[in-house]
Structure formats: structure tokens, C-alpha cells
């Protein structure tokens, strides 16, 4: 058996973390790593103590047919990136890498061209994370330098993000 490369190893961990997700639409897992050590993990789920969408059997964004990437303020869940950041100290995240893996909750298919939402991007920037590696399929991924999100500020009118 061939040994798994380090990047896919951490993405595999993120995919396992995603299995704890309670969203009815998307399952994501995030793993923050610095100096080859896992700092924290996070998955998509309702805030502690609140009912998850899987428990309720309903998703407001799905009911309203809101497309991917829009109206996240209506979502019950805290995103995987946010939960990973909440669970780590900033001093440990400065210069770290976040590994992100996600798949469709119904089909199990990887989410094409997946990326962090604008709020997660802001949190990743402020956390001091240096790069985000996003899984595209079992063996392929994209590497995004967080500085690119800073330089190409999608929150300024007329500029487009990824």
C-alpha cells in the first residue's frame, strides 16, 4: 500500500470530521494545522444547545430555495471553518494552514469549486491563517493563499472573489 501524501492525509482528516456535520445540505470539515500538528477541528452544526437541522428534519434555506453561497444569516449552523477557529487560540493559528473538505449531504458527492463564504474568509484572515487547502475530489485539491483574499477584497463593490 502506498503511503498517503501529507496534504491528502490532513484533507482525509477533514473529511472524517465532516461526518459529524448536522446540516441537511452540506457536510464540511475543517482541520487547522501548524508545524505538522493538528491545532483544532470543526464541522457544520447548530450552536451548542440548539437543535440541529438533522434533528428538526428541516432546513430554512432549503425550504426557501436559497442558492449556494447566499443568505447564510438564515442558516442555523455554524460553519466548519468558524468552529475550528473558535476552538483554537489565535497565537497557534498565525501562519497555520486550514484543510477543508466538503460533500453534498444527500449524494455524498464532493462539492465542485467549493470555497469559504465571505464571513468565514473574514474570520480566517483575522485568525492569522496563512493558507486554505480545499479538497476537490479524493486526491485533488486547491491551495488558496489567504493574502489573495486580502488583496482581492470581494467586499469592495465591483471586485469579485473566487
C-alpha positions as CSV (number, residue, x, y, z in Angstrom):
1,X,0.0,0.0,0.0
2,X,1.3,3.4,-1.0
3,X,1.7,6.0,1.8
4,X,-0.8,8.9,1.6
5,X,0.8,12.3,0.9
6,X,0.7,14.7,3.9
7,X,-1.8,17.2,2.3
8,X,-4.3,14.4,1.5
9,X,-3.8,13.0,4.9
10,X,-5.0,16.2,6.5
11,X,-7.8,16.5,4.0
12,X,-8.8,12.9,4.8
13,X,-9.0,14.0,8.5
14,X,-11.2,17.0,7.5
15,X,-13.4,14.6,5.6
16,X,-13.8,12.4,8.6
17,X,-14.6,15.5,10.8
18,X,-17.3,16.4,8.2
19,X,-19.1,13.2,9.0
20,X,-20.2,14.9,12.3
21,X,-22.0,17.6,10.4
22,X,-25.7,18.1,11.1
23,X,-26.6,20.2,8.0
24,X,-29.1,18.8,5.6
25,X,-27.4,20.4,2.6
26,X,-23.7,20.3,3.0
27,X,-21.2,18.4,5.2
28,X,-17.9,20.2,5.8
29,X,-15.0,19.5,8.0
30,X,-12.1,21.8,8.7
31,X,-8.7,21.0,10.3
32,X,-6.2,23.7,11.3
33,X,-2.6,22.5,11.2
34,X,0.6,24.3,12.2
35,X,4.1,22.9,12.3
36,X,2.7,19.5,11.3
37,X,0.4,19.4,14.4
38,X,-3.4,19.5,14.4
39,X,-4.4,22.6,16.3
40,X,-8.2,22.2,16.1
41,X,-11.1,20.8,14.1
42,X,-14.6,21.9,13.2
43,X,-17.7,20.7,11.4
44,X,-21.0,22.3,10.4
45,X,-23.6,22.2,13.1
46,X,-26.0,24.3,15.2
47,X,-24.7,26.3,18.1
48,X,-24.3,24.2,21.3
49,X,-27.6,23.5,23.0
50,X,-29.7,24.4,19.9
51,X,-31.5,21.8,17.8
52,X,-29.6,20.7,14.6
53,X,-31.3,20.7,11.2
54,X,-30.9,16.9,11.2
55,X,-32.9,16.7,14.5
56,X,-35.6,19.0,13.2
57,X,-35.7,17.4,9.7
58,X,-35.9,20.8,8.0
59,X,-33.6,23.5,6.5
60,X,-34.9,27.0,6.2
61,X,-32.5,27.8,3.3
62,X,-33.7,24.7,1.5
63,X,-37.4,25.5,2.1
64,X,-36.8,29.0,0.6
65,X,-34.8,27.5,-2.3
66,X,-31.8,29.8,-1.5
67,X,-28.9,29.0,-3.8
68,X,-25.5,28.0,-2.5
69,X,-23.4,31.0,-1.4
70,X,-26.4,33.2,-0.4
71,X,-28.2,34.3,2.7
72,X,-26.1,32.5,5.3
73,X,-27.6,34.6,8.0
74,X,-30.7,32.4,7.7
75,X,-28.7,29.2,8.4
76,X,-28.9,27.6,11.8
77,X,-25.4,26.2,11.6
78,X,-22.0,27.5,12.5
79,X,-19.7,26.7,9.6
80,X,-16.8,24.2,9.9
81,X,-14.2,26.9,9.5
82,X,-15.8,29.0,12.2
83,X,-16.0,26.1,14.7
84,X,-12.3,25.2,14.0
85,X,-11.3,28.9,14.6
86,X,-13.4,29.2,17.8
87,X,-11.7,26.1,19.2
88,X,-8.1,27.4,18.7
89,X,-6.1,30.2,20.2
90,X,-5.0,32.9,17.7
91,X,-1.4,32.5,18.7
92,X,-1.5,28.9,17.5
93,X,-3.3,29.8,14.2
94,X,-0.9,32.6,13.0
95,X,0.9,31.1,9.9
96,X,-1.2,27.9,10.1
97,X,-2.9,26.0,7.3
98,X,-6.6,25.2,7.2
99,X,-7.7,22.0,5.4
100,X,-11.3,22.0,4.2
101,X,-13.3,19.1,2.8
102,X,-17.0,19.1,1.9
103,X,-19.6,17.0,0.3
104,X,-23.3,17.1,-0.6
105,X,-25.3,15.7,2.4
106,X,-27.8,13.9,0.1
107,X,-25.5,12.5,-2.6
108,X,-22.1,12.3,-0.9
109,X,-20.5,13.9,-3.9
110,X,-17.7,16.4,-3.4
111,X,-18.8,20.0,-3.9
112,X,-17.3,21.4,-7.0
113,X,-15.3,24.7,-6.8
114,X,-16.1,24.7,-3.0
115,X,-14.8,27.7,-1.1
116,X,-15.3,29.5,2.2
117,X,-18.2,32.0,2.4
118,X,-17.4,35.7,2.9
119,X,-17.9,35.6,6.7
120,X,-15.6,32.6,7.0
121,X,-13.0,34.3,4.8
122,X,-13.0,37.3,7.2
123,X,-12.6,35.0,10.2
124,X,-9.8,33.1,8.6
125,X,-8.0,36.4,7.7
126,X,-8.3,37.7,11.3
127,X,-7.2,34.3,12.8
128,X,-3.9,34.7,11.0
129,X,-4.2,31.5,9.0
130,X,-1.8,31.7,6.0
131,X,-3.4,29.3,3.5
132,X,-6.5,27.2,3.0
133,X,-6.3,23.9,1.1
134,X,-9.7,22.8,-0.3
135,X,-10.4,19.2,-1.5
136,X,-11.9,18.9,-5.0
137,X,-12.0,15.1,-5.1
138,X,-10.4,12.1,-3.3
139,X,-6.9,13.1,-4.5
140,X,-7.0,16.6,-5.9
141,X,-7.2,19.9,-4.1
142,X,-6.6,23.6,-4.4
143,X,-4.3,25.8,-2.4
144,X,-5.5,29.3,-1.6
145,X,-3.2,31.9,-0.1
146,X,-5.2,34.0,2.4
147,X,-3.3,37.0,1.3
148,X,-5.1,36.7,-2.0
149,X,-8.4,37.2,-0.2
150,X,-6.9,40.3,1.4
151,X,-5.5,41.7,-1.9
152,X,-8.7,40.9,-3.9
153,X,-11.2,42.2,-1.4
154,X,-14.6,40.9,-2.6
155,X,-16.4,43.1,-0.1
156,X,-15.4,46.2,-2.2
157,X,-18.1,47.0,-4.8
158,X,-17.0,46.0,-8.2
159,X,-14.5,43.4,-7.1
160,X,-15.2,39.7,-7.4
161,X,-14.0,37.0,-5.2
162,X,-13.2,33.4,-6.1
